[in-house]
Amino acid sequence: MQKPSIELAISQKPTDAELKKLKEYFKEMPVGEILTGLKFAKNRWSAKDAGTLKVGRKSIIQKEVHSVTVEQAQWRLKNWKMMIANYRRRGYSYPTISRIKKILIQKSKKKLK
């Protein structure tokens, strides 16, 4: 019985390590799963290329707390209900908001030490 093979034209020559990984993936995984992964990768690459790729949760949290002073952190915690409404309007999930609050609490305590 002959094993099926695929011949592909690609944009650049893969390294030996990349070629080995590709062979390993095609050997171990069903073609449907590989196609699903490639579709995801293509969509991500297209979004990145177009500049519309959404940033991850970690980046959102860093953006929100990066340059917050101790006083600002304390004010935000005192007015937390208003901050939650603001974050929800921006589309942040509750786990993201919770992580922001955790870092703000840490920042607000720095003055006490």
N, C-alpha and C positions, 0 to 999 in steps of 0.2 A: 504494500500500500504506500502510495506516494504522499508525502506531507505537503500541504498547501504552502505556497510561498507568495510573497508580495514584492513587487519591484516599484520603488518610488523615486520620483525626481524631487530633490530637496534644494533649498536655497544655498546651503553651504555644507561642506564636507564635515561629517561628525568626527569627533576624536574617537580613539579606540575605546575609551571608557564609556562614552555616550552610546556608541554602537553596541557595546556589550550590554548596557542597561536596556536599550531598545529591544534587543533579542530576548533578554530575560523577561521583560514585560509581555512581549507577544507570546512567549512560551508558557508563561504562568497564568495570564489573565484571559478571560473571554474577550473576543473582539468588541462586543457591545459595550463592555466596561471601558475599554481603551478609547472607543469612539466618544463615550460620554465625557471622559477626562479631557480628550482633545477638544471637544466642543467648549467645555468650560475654559480651558487654557486659551482658546482662540478668542472667546468673548472677553476674557480678562485682558488679553493682549490688545485687542481692538479698543477697549475702553481706556487702557493706559496710553495707547497711541493717540487717542482723541482727547486725552486730558480729562476724561469724565469718570475715572476710576474713583470710587468712594474710598475714603481713608478708613482704616481700621479703628477699632475701639480704643486701642492704646494711643493712637495719634490724636483722637478726639479728646481724650482725657488730658494728655500733655498740653494740647492747645488751650484747654480751659484753665489749667492750674499752673502753667509754666511761670508766668511773671506776677502771680498774685502775691501781694504783701501779707504780712500777718494781720494787719488791720482789715484789709479787704476780705481775707478768709473769715475773720470773725464776723464781719458785717454780713457776708453771704450766708453764714450759718445761722445768724439771728433772723434773717429774712428767707429762710430755707423754702417755705411754701411758695413764695414768689419765684425763687430760683428754679424750683421743680417745674412750675408752669412754663417758665421761660425755656428750660431745657426740653420739655415735651413739645413745645411749639417748634423747636428746631429739629424734632424727630429723634431725639436720643431715647434709648431704651432705659427701662428702670435699672437694669444691672449697670449700665454705663453711668447713670446718675448716682447710683450708690457708690461706685468707685470714685467718682469726683468728690462726693461728700467725705469719703474716708481720707482722701489726700488733703482736703481742706481742713479737716479736724487735726491732722498731723501738723499742717502748716500753722494753724491757729495756736497750737501748744508750744511752738518753738520759742515764743516770747517768754513763756513762763519758766523755761529752763535756765 
